[in-house]
Amino acid sequence: MLADGLVDEVHLFMYPLVAGAGGRLFPEGGASAKFTLGGTEAYDGGVLHLTYMPVQ
């Protein structure tokens, strides 16, 4: 969907966790797209809600 330009917004919820290793959210060599941060929201437990919108 990213490669076809069909994404209007991306909502990410980031949790405060240190794991030391893990998988990537988007794989290397995948479709590239440029996004700008559209909004943020912080919750009591340290969780962040990040909203990204594609750059036109």
PQR file of N, CA, C, O and H, with PARSE charges and radii, in Angstrom:
ATOM      1  N   MET A   1       0.816  -1.185   0.000 -0.4000 1.5000
ATOM      2  CA  MET A   1       0.000   0.000   0.000 -0.0000 2.0000
ATOM      3  C   MET A   1       0.868   1.260   0.000  0.5500 1.7000
ATOM      4  O   MET A   1       0.527   2.264  -0.625 -0.5500 1.4000
ATOM      5  N   LEU A   2       2.007   1.187   0.720 -0.4000 1.5000
ATOM      6  CA  LEU A   2       2.923   2.332   0.705 -0.0000 2.0000
ATOM      7  C   LEU A   2       3.453   2.580  -0.702  0.5500 1.7000
ATOM      8  O   LEU A   2       3.506   3.722  -1.156 -0.5500 1.4000
ATOM      9  H   LEU A   2       2.284   0.371   1.228  0.4000 1.0000
ATOM     10  N   ALA A   3       3.842   1.517  -1.388 -0.4000 1.5000
ATOM     11  CA  ALA A   3       4.408   1.644  -2.728 -0.0000 2.0000
ATOM     12  C   ALA A   3       3.407   2.228  -3.717  0.5500 1.7000
ATOM     13  O   ALA A   3       3.803   2.903  -4.668 -0.5500 1.4000
ATOM     14  H   ALA A   3       3.799   0.588  -1.019  0.4000 1.0000
ATOM     15  N   ASP A   4       2.117   1.981  -3.510 -0.4000 1.5000
ATOM     16  CA  ASP A   4       1.078   2.474  -4.420 -0.0000 2.0000
ATOM     17  C   ASP A   4       0.521   3.830  -4.015  0.5500 1.7000
ATOM     18  O   ASP A   4      -0.375   4.346  -4.683 -0.5500 1.4000
ATOM     19  H   ASP A   4       1.795   1.433  -2.738  0.4000 1.0000
ATOM     20  N   GLY A   5       1.034   4.424  -2.927 -0.4000 1.5000
ATOM     21  CA  GLY A   5       0.572   5.733  -2.484 -0.0000 2.0000
ATOM     22  C   GLY A   5      -0.833   5.732  -1.907  0.5500 1.7000
ATOM     23  O   GLY A   5      -1.530   6.744  -1.984 -0.5500 1.4000
ATOM     24  H   GLY A   5       1.762   4.005  -2.385  0.4000 1.0000
ATOM     25  N   LEU A   6      -1.259   4.617  -1.333 -0.4000 1.5000
ATOM     26  CA  LEU A   6      -2.623   4.486  -0.817 -0.0000 2.0000
ATOM     27  C   LEU A   6      -2.742   4.785   0.676  0.5500 1.7000
ATOM     28  O   LEU A   6      -3.828   4.656   1.240 -0.5500 1.4000
ATOM     29  H   LEU A   6      -0.693   3.795  -1.271  0.4000 1.0000
ATOM     30  N   VAL A   7      -1.649   5.180   1.324 -0.4000 1.5000
ATOM     31  CA  VAL A   7      -1.658   5.424   2.767 -0.0000 2.0000
ATOM     32  C   VAL A   7      -1.854   6.909   3.034  0.5500 1.7000
ATOM     33  O   VAL A   7      -1.065   7.731   2.567 -0.5500 1.4000
ATOM     34  H   VAL A   7      -0.767   5.285   0.866  0.4000 1.0000
ATOM     35  N   ASP A   8      -2.905   7.263   3.786 -0.4000 1.5000
ATOM     36  CA  ASP A   8      -3.184   8.653   4.149 -0.0000 2.0000
ATOM     37  C   ASP A   8      -2.526   9.037   5.468  0.5500 1.7000
ATOM     38  O   ASP A   8      -2.080  10.173   5.630 -0.5500 1.4000
ATOM     39  H   ASP A   8      -3.545   6.595   4.165  0.4000 1.0000
ATOM     40  N   GLU A   9      -2.462   8.107   6.405 -0.4000 1.5000
ATOM     41  CA  GLU A   9      -1.857   8.349   7.718 -0.0000 2.0000
ATOM     42  C   GLU A   9      -1.277   7.044   8.235  0.5500 1.7000
ATOM     43  O   GLU A   9      -1.736   5.954   7.894 -0.5500 1.4000
ATOM     44  H   GLU A   9      -2.824   7.185   6.273  0.4000 1.0000
ATOM     45  N   VAL A  10      -0.254   7.188   9.068 -0.4000 1.5000
ATOM     46  CA  VAL A  10       0.316   6.045   9.780 -0.0000 2.0000
ATOM     47  C   VAL A  10       0.243   6.374  11.263  0.5500 1.7000
ATOM     48  O   VAL A  10       0.739   7.414  11.696 -0.5500 1.4000
ATOM     49  H   VAL A  10       0.119   8.073   9.345  0.4000 1.0000
ATOM     50  N   HIS A  11      -0.373   5.490  12.041 -0.4000 1.5000
ATOM     51  CA  HIS A  11      -0.476   5.676  13.489 -0.0000 2.0000
ATOM     52  C   HIS A  11       0.432   4.647  14.159  0.5500 1.7000
ATOM     53  O   HIS A  11       0.260   3.441  13.983 -0.5500 1.4000
ATOM     54  H   HIS A  11      -0.775   4.645  11.689  0.4000 1.0000
ATOM     55  N   LEU A  12       1.398   5.142  14.929 -0.4000 1.5000
ATOM     56  CA  LEU A  12       2.312   4.263  15.650 -0.0000 2.0000
ATOM     57  C   LEU A  12       2.140   4.479  17.143  0.5500 1.7000
ATOM     58  O   LEU A  12       2.048   5.615  17.607 -0.5500 1.4000
ATOM     59  H   LEU A  12       1.537   6.122  15.072  0.4000 1.0000
ATOM     60  N   PHE A  13       2.097   3.395  17.888 -0.4000 1.5000
ATOM     61  CA  PHE A  13       2.079   3.464  19.337 -0.0000 2.0000
ATOM     62  C   PHE A  13       3.416   2.912  19.816  0.5500 1.7000
ATOM     63  O   PHE A  13       3.724   1.738  19.611 -0.5500 1.4000
ATOM     64  H   PHE A  13       2.172   2.472  17.512  0.4000 1.0000
ATOM     65  N   MET A  14       4.203   3.768  20.455 -0.4000 1.5000
ATOM     66  CA  MET A  14       5.532   3.369  20.919 -0.0000 2.0000
ATOM     67  C   MET A  14       5.478   3.142  22.425  0.5500 1.7000
ATOM     68  O   MET A  14       5.056   4.013  23.186 -0.5500 1.4000
ATOM     69  H   MET A  14       3.953   4.722  20.621  0.4000 1.0000
ATOM     70  N   TYR A  15       5.912   1.961  22.837 -0.4000 1.5000
ATOM     71  CA  TYR A  15       5.904   1.574  24.241 -0.0000 2.0000
ATOM     72  C   TYR A  15       7.328   1.665  24.795  0.5500 1.7000
ATOM     73  O   TYR A  15       8.281   1.291  24.111 -0.5500 1.4000
ATOM     74  H   TYR A  15       6.255   1.254  22.219  0.4000 1.0000
ATOM     75  N   PRO A  16       7.479   2.157  26.024 -0.5600 1.5000
ATOM     76  CA  PRO A  16       8.821   2.278  26.624  0.2800 2.0000
ATOM     77  C   PRO A  16       9.350   0.905  27.041  0.5500 1.7000
ATOM     78  O   PRO A  16       9.101   0.442  28.154 -0.5500 1.4000
ATOM     79  N   LEU A  17      10.072   0.275  26.143 -0.4000 1.5000
ATOM     80  CA  LEU A  17      10.591  -1.064  26.383 -0.0000 2.0000
ATOM     81  C   LEU A  17      11.981  -1.153  25.786  0.5500 1.7000
ATOM     82  O   LEU A  17      12.199  -0.746  24.644 -0.5500 1.4000
ATOM     83  H   LEU A  17      10.274   0.652  25.239  0.4000 1.0000
ATOM     84  N   VAL A  18      12.918  -1.680  26.548 -0.4000 1.5000
ATOM     85  CA  VAL A  18      14.269  -1.890  26.043 -0.0000 2.0000
ATOM     86  C   VAL A  18      14.468  -3.384  25.880  0.5500 1.7000
ATOM     87  O   VAL A  18      14.480  -4.127  26.862 -0.5500 1.4000
ATOM     88  H   VAL A  18      12.742  -2.010  27.476  0.4000 1.0000
ATOM     89  N   ALA A  19      14.623  -3.828  24.632 -0.4000 1.5000
ATOM     90  CA  ALA A  19      14.745  -5.259  24.361 -0.0000 2.0000
ATOM     91  C   ALA A  19      16.155  -5.641  23.939  0.5500 1.7000
ATOM     92  O   ALA A  19      16.550  -6.792  24.125 -0.5500 1.4000
ATOM     93  H   ALA A  19      14.613  -3.225  23.834  0.4000 1.0000
ATOM     94  N   GLY A  20      16.918  -4.729  23.386 -0.4000 1.5000
ATOM     95  CA  GLY A  20      18.277  -5.036  22.958 -0.0000 2.0000
ATOM     96  C   GLY A  20      18.353  -5.583  21.541  0.5500 1.7000
ATOM     97  O   GLY A  20      19.400  -5.475  20.903 -0.5500 1.4000
ATOM     98  H   GLY A  20      16.597  -3.794  23.235  0.4000 1.0000
ATOM     99  N   ALA A  21      17.286  -6.160  21.038 -0.4000 1.5000
ATOM    100  CA  ALA A  21      17.263  -6.699  19.681 -0.0000 2.0000
ATOM    101  C   ALA A  21      15.802  -6.867  19.270  0.5500 1.7000
ATOM    102  O   ALA A  21      14.889  -6.850  20.094 -0.5500 1.4000
ATOM    103  H   ALA A  21      16.436  -6.247  21.557  0.4000 1.0000
ATOM    104  N   GLY A  22      15.627  -7.024  17.988 -0.4000 1.5000
ATOM    105  CA  GLY A  22      14.267  -7.240  17.519 -0.0000 2.0000
ATOM    106  C   GLY A  22      14.161  -7.024  16.030  0.5500 1.7000
ATOM    107  O   GLY A  22      15.130  -6.632  15.380 -0.5500 1.4000
ATOM    108  H   GLY A  22      16.369  -7.038  17.318  0.4000 1.0000
ATOM    109  N   GLY A  23      12.995  -7.278  15.495 -0.4000 1.5000
ATOM    110  CA  GLY A  23      12.761  -7.118  14.069 -0.0000 2.0000
ATOM    111  C   GLY A  23      12.487  -5.670  13.705  0.5500 1.7000
ATOM    112  O   GLY A  23      12.117  -4.861  14.556 -0.5500 1.4000
ATOM    113  H   GLY A  23      12.208  -7.596  16.023  0.4000 1.0000
ATOM    114  N   ARG A  24      12.672  -5.355  12.442 -0.4000 1.5000
ATOM    115  CA  ARG A  24      12.418  -4.009  11.938 -0.0000 2.0000
ATOM    116  C   ARG A  24      10.934  -3.845  11.629  0.5500 1.7000
ATOM    117  O   ARG A  24      10.262  -4.799  11.235 -0.5500 1.4000
ATOM    118  H   ARG A  24      12.973  -6.012  11.751  0.4000 1.0000
ATOM    119  N   LEU A  25      10.431  -2.627  11.812 -0.4000 1.5000
ATOM    120  CA  LEU A  25       9.044  -2.344  11.479 -0.0000 2.0000
ATOM    121  C   LEU A  25       8.836  -2.398   9.968  0.5500 1.7000
ATOM    122  O   LEU A  25       7.868  -2.987   9.488 -0.5500 1.4000
ATOM    123  H   LEU A  25      10.977  -1.852  12.132  0.4000 1.0000
ATOM    124  N   PHE A  26       9.753  -1.779   9.222 -0.4000 1.5000
ATOM    125  CA  PHE A  26       9.716  -1.801   7.759 -0.0000 2.0000
ATOM    126  C   PHE A  26      11.003  -2.465   7.269  0.5500 1.7000
ATOM    127  O   PHE A  26      12.088  -2.064   7.689 -0.5500 1.4000
ATOM    128  H   PHE A  26      10.540  -1.301   9.612  0.4000 1.0000
ATOM    129  N   PRO A  27      10.913  -3.461   6.397 -0.5600 1.5000
ATOM    130  CA  PRO A  27      12.106  -4.195   5.961  0.2800 2.0000
ATOM    131  C   PRO A  27      13.029  -3.344   5.085  0.5500 1.7000
ATOM    132  O   PRO A  27      12.589  -2.418   4.404 -0.5500 1.4000
ATOM    133  N   GLU A  28      14.318  -3.683   5.123 -0.4000 1.5000
ATOM    134  CA  GLU A  28      15.314  -3.042   4.255 -0.0000 2.0000
ATOM    135  C   GLU A  28      14.947  -3.300   2.805  0.5500 1.7000
ATOM    136  O   GLU A  28      14.545  -4.409   2.454 -0.5500 1.4000
ATOM    137  H   GLU A  28      14.676  -4.435   5.677  0.4000 1.0000
ATOM    138  N   GLY A  29      15.081  -2.292   1.965 -0.4000 1.5000
ATOM    139  CA  GLY A  29      14.819  -2.465   0.543 -0.0000 2.0000
ATOM    140  C   GLY A  29      13.355  -2.441   0.164  0.5500 1.7000
ATOM    141  O   GLY A  29      13.012  -2.658  -0.998 -0.5500 1.4000
ATOM    142  H   GLY A  29      15.408  -1.391   2.251  0.4000 1.0000
ATOM    143  N   GLY A  30      12.480  -2.180   1.133 -0.4000 1.5000
ATOM    144  CA  GLY A  30      11.046  -2.114   0.840 -0.0000 2.0000
ATOM    145  C   GLY A  30      10.693  -0.798   0.165  0.5500 1.7000
ATOM    146  O   GLY A  30      11.572   0.001  -0.160 -0.5500 1.4000
ATOM    147  H   GLY A  30      12.759  -2.003   2.078  0.4000 1.0000
ATOM    148  N   ALA A  31       9.437  -0.587  -0.038 -0.4000 1.5000
ATOM    149  CA  ALA A  31       8.962   0.655  -0.663 -0.0000 2.0000
ATOM    150  C   ALA A  31       9.357   1.839   0.199  0.5500 1.7000
ATOM    151  O   ALA A  31       9.230   1.790   1.423 -0.5500 1.4000
ATOM    152  H   ALA A  31       8.723  -1.236   0.225  0.4000 1.0000
ATOM    153  N   SER A  32       9.832   2.897  -0.430 -0.4000 1.5000
ATOM    154  CA  SER A  32      10.202   4.077   0.340 -0.0000 2.0000
ATOM    155  C   SER A  32       9.135   5.154   0.167  0.5500 1.7000
ATOM    156  O   SER A  32       8.562   5.313  -0.911 -0.5500 1.4000
ATOM    157  H   SER A  32       9.934   2.936  -1.424  0.4000 1.0000
ATOM    158  N   ALA A  33       8.886   5.873   1.223 -0.4000 1.5000
ATOM    159  CA  ALA A  33       7.933   6.972   1.213 -0.0000 2.0000
ATOM    160  C   ALA A  33       8.391   7.979   2.251  0.5500 1.7000
ATOM    161  O   ALA A  33       8.995   7.607   3.257 -0.5500 1.4000
ATOM    162  H   ALA A  33       9.351   5.744   2.099  0.4000 1.0000
ATOM    163  N   LYS A  34       8.110   9.239   2.016 -0.4000 1.5000
ATOM    164  CA  LYS A  34       8.478  10.280   2.968 -0.0000 2.0000
ATOM    165  C   LYS A  34       7.243  10.699   3.743  0.5500 1.7000
ATOM    166  O   LYS A  34       6.180  10.935   3.169 -0.5500 1.4000
ATOM    167  H   LYS A  34       7.619   9.542   1.199  0.4000 1.0000
ATOM    168  N   PHE A  35       7.401  10.787   5.065 -0.4000 1.5000
ATOM    169  CA  PHE A  35       6.315  11.155   5.954 -0.0000 2.0000
ATOM    170  C   PHE A  35       6.744  12.310   6.839  0.5500 1.7000
ATOM    171  O   PHE A  35       7.933  12.500   7.094 -0.5500 1.4000
ATOM    172  H   PHE A  35       8.265  10.595   5.531  0.4000 1.0000
ATOM    173  N   THR A  36       5.783  13.071   7.301 -0.4000 1.5000
ATOM    174  CA  THR A  36       6.022  14.148   8.257 -0.0000 2.0000
ATOM    175  C   THR A  36       5.176  13.876   9.496  0.5500 1.7000
ATOM    176  O   THR A  36       4.082  13.319   9.401 -0.5500 1.4000
ATOM    177  H   THR A  36       4.817  12.917   7.094  0.4000 1.0000
ATOM    178  N   LEU A  37       5.687  14.270  10.650 -0.4000 1.5000
ATOM    179  CA  LEU A  37       4.966  14.058  11.895 -0.0000 2.0000
ATOM    180  C   LEU A  37       3.765  14.990  11.946  0.5500 1.7000
ATOM    181  O   LEU A  37       3.920  16.210  11.883 -0.5500 1.4000
ATOM    182  H   LEU A  37       6.575  14.722  10.727  0.4000 1.0000
ATOM    183  N   GLY A  38       2.572  14.425  12.058 -0.4000 1.5000
ATOM    184  CA  GLY A  38       1.347  15.210  12.048 -0.0000 2.0000
ATOM    185  C   GLY A  38       0.802  15.489  13.431  0.5500 1.7000
ATOM    186  O   GLY A  38       0.079  16.466  13.626 -0.5500 1.4000
ATOM    187  H   GLY A  38       2.446  13.434  12.108  0.4000 1.0000
ATOM    188  N   GLY A  39       1.137  14.644  14.396 -0.4000 1.5000
ATOM    189  CA  GLY A  39       0.636  14.861  15.749 -0.0000 2.0000
ATOM    190  C   GLY A  39       1.223  13.863  16.719  0.5500 1.7000
ATOM    191  O   GLY A  39       1.677  12.786  16.333 -0.5500 1.4000
ATOM    192  H   GLY A  39       1.725  13.851  14.237  0.4000 1.0000
ATOM    193  N   THR A  40       1.207  14.239  17.988 -0.4000 1.5000
ATOM    194  CA  THR A  40       1.698  13.359  19.046 -0.0000 2.0000
ATOM    195  C   THR A  40       0.728  13.395  20.211  0.5500 1.7000
ATOM    196  O   THR A  40       0.006  14.370  20.417 -0.5500 1.4000
ATOM    197  H   THR A  40       0.839  15.114  18.302  0.4000 1.0000
ATOM    198  N   GLU A  41       0.729  12.318  20.961 -0.4000 1.5000
ATOM    199  CA  GLU A  41      -0.076  12.240  22.165 -0.0000 2.0000
ATOM    200  C   GLU A  41       0.663  11.326  23.132  0.5500 1.7000
ATOM    201  O   GLU A  41       1.077  10.230  22.755 -0.5500 1.4000
ATOM    202  H   GLU A  41       1.315  11.526  20.794  0.4000 1.0000
ATOM    203  N   ALA A  42       0.830  11.765  24.371 -0.4000 1.5000
ATOM    204  CA  ALA A  42       1.522  10.969  25.392 -0.0000 2.0000
ATOM    205  C   ALA A  42       0.501  10.497  26.425  0.5500 1.7000
ATOM    206  O   ALA A  42      -0.370  11.257  26.848 -0.5500 1.4000
ATOM    207  H   ALA A  42       0.493  12.655  24.677  0.4000 1.0000
ATOM    208  N   TYR A  43       0.624   9.240  26.818 -0.4000 1.5000
ATOM    209  CA  TYR A  43      -0.269   8.661  27.815 -0.0000 2.0000
ATOM    210  C   TYR A  43       0.469   8.471  29.133  0.5500 1.7000
ATOM    211  O   TYR A  43       1.699   8.508  29.168 -0.5500 1.4000
ATOM    212  H   TYR A  43       1.332   8.623  26.474  0.4000 1.0000
ATOM    213  N   ASP A  44      -0.267   8.271  30.203 -0.4000 1.5000
ATOM    214  CA  ASP A  44       0.308   8.190  31.550 -0.0000 2.0000
ATOM    215  C   ASP A  44       1.376   7.116  31.695  0.5500 1.7000
ATOM    216  O   ASP A  44       2.354   7.332  32.411 -0.5500 1.4000
ATOM    217  H   ASP A  44      -1.266   8.241  30.175  0.4000 1.0000
ATOM    218  N   GLY A  45       1.229   5.984  31.053 -0.4000 1.5000
ATOM    219  CA  GLY A  45       2.187   4.889  31.193 -0.0000 2.0000
ATOM    220  C   GLY A  45       3.447   5.066  30.373  0.5500 1.7000
ATOM    221  O   GLY A  45       4.294   4.173  30.353 -0.5500 1.4000
ATOM    222  H   GLY A  45       0.435   5.808  30.471  0.4000 1.0000
ATOM    223  N   GLY A  46       3.594   6.196  29.695 -0.4000 1.5000
ATOM    224  CA  GLY A  46       4.778   6.441  28.879 -0.0000 2.0000
ATOM    225  C   GLY A  46       4.596   6.091  27.416  0.5500 1.7000
ATOM    226  O   GLY A  46       5.518   6.268  26.620 -0.5500 1.4000
ATOM    227  H   GLY A  46       2.905   6.921  29.711  0.4000 1.0000
ATOM    228  N   VAL A  47       3.430   5.600  27.048 -0.4000 1.5000
ATOM    229  CA  VAL A  47       3.156   5.247  25.652 -0.0000 2.0000
ATOM    230  C   VAL A  47       2.981   6.526  24.840  0.5500 1.7000
ATOM    231  O   VAL A  47       2.343   7.476  25.294 -0.5500 1.4000
ATOM    232  H   VAL A  47       2.680   5.456  27.695  0.4000 1.0000
ATOM    233  N   LEU A  48       3.555   6.545  23.629 -0.4000 1.5000
ATOM    234  CA  LEU A  48       3.404   7.663  22.717 -0.0000 2.0000
ATOM    235  C   LEU A  48       2.579   7.235  21.518  0.5500 1.7000
ATOM    236  O   LEU A  48       2.801   6.166  20.951 -0.5500 1.4000
ATOM    237  H   LEU A  48       4.073   5.774  23.260  0.4000 1.0000
ATOM    238  N   HIS A  49       1.628   8.071  21.136 -0.4000 1.5000
ATOM    239  CA  HIS A  49       0.854   7.858  19.909 -0.0000 2.0000
ATOM    240  C   HIS A  49       1.365   8.879  18.906  0.5500 1.7000
ATOM    241  O   HIS A  49       1.211  10.084  19.105 -0.5500 1.4000
ATOM    242  H   HIS A  49       1.447   8.940  21.597  0.4000 1.0000
ATOM    243  N   LEU A  50       1.967   8.402  17.839 -0.4000 1.5000
ATOM    244  CA  LEU A  50       2.555   9.269  16.807 -0.0000 2.0000
ATOM    245  C   LEU A  50       1.755   9.116  15.528  0.5500 1.7000
ATOM    246  O   LEU A  50       1.488   7.998  15.089 -0.5500 1.4000
ATOM    247  H   LEU A  50       2.093   7.423  17.677  0.4000 1.0000
ATOM    248  N   THR A  51       1.372  10.235  14.928 -0.4000 1.5000
ATOM    249  CA  THR A  51       0.630  10.224  13.671 -0.0000 2.0000
ATOM    250  C   THR A  51       1.523  10.840  12.595  0.5500 1.7000
ATOM    251  O   THR A  51       1.997  11.968  12.732 -0.5500 1.4000
ATOM    252  H   THR A  51       1.589  11.144  15.285  0.4000 1.0000
ATOM    253  N   TYR A  52       1.742  10.082  11.530 -0.4000 1.5000
ATOM    254  CA  TYR A  52       2.559  10.544  10.414 -0.0000 2.0000
ATOM    255  C   TYR A  52       1.685  10.647   9.166  0.5500 1.7000
ATOM    256  O   TYR A  52       0.797   9.824   8.946 -0.5500 1.4000
ATOM    257  H   TYR A  52       1.357   9.166  11.419  0.4000 1.0000
ATOM    258  N   MET A  53       1.950  11.670   8.355 -0.4000 1.5000
ATOM    259  CA  MET A  53       1.232  11.872   7.099 -0.0000 2.0000
ATOM    260  C   MET A  53       2.237  11.957   5.958  0.5500 1.7000
ATOM    261  O   MET A  53       3.332  12.487   6.145 -0.5500 1.4000
ATOM    262  H   MET A  53       2.671  12.339   8.534  0.4000 1.0000
ATOM    263  N   PRO A  54       1.889  11.447   4.784 -0.5600 1.5000
ATOM    264  CA  PRO A  54       2.817  11.498   3.662  0.2800 2.0000
ATOM    265  C   PRO A  54       3.110  12.938   3.237  0.5500 1.7000
ATOM    266  O   PRO A  54       2.234  13.802   3.282 -0.5500 1.4000
ATOM    267  N   VAL A  55       4.337  13.175   2.829 -0.4000 1.5000
ATOM    268  CA  VAL A  55       4.737  14.474   2.295 -0.0000 2.0000
ATOM    269  C   VAL A  55       4.259  14.545   0.855  0.5500 1.7000
ATOM    270  O   VAL A  55       4.543  13.647   0.062 -0.5500 1.4000
ATOM    271  H   VAL A  55       5.049  12.473   2.792  0.4000 1.0000
ATOM    272  N   GLN A  56       3.545  15.591   0.513 -0.4000 1.5000
ATOM    273  CA  GLN A  56       3.012  15.745  -0.852 -0.0000 2.0000
ATOM    274  C   GLN A  56       4.015  16.362  -1.776  0.5500 1.7000
ATOM    275  O   GLN A  56       3.728  16.560  -2.956 -0.5500 1.4000
ATOM    276  H   GLN A  56       3.315  16.321   1.158  0.4000 1.0000
TER
END
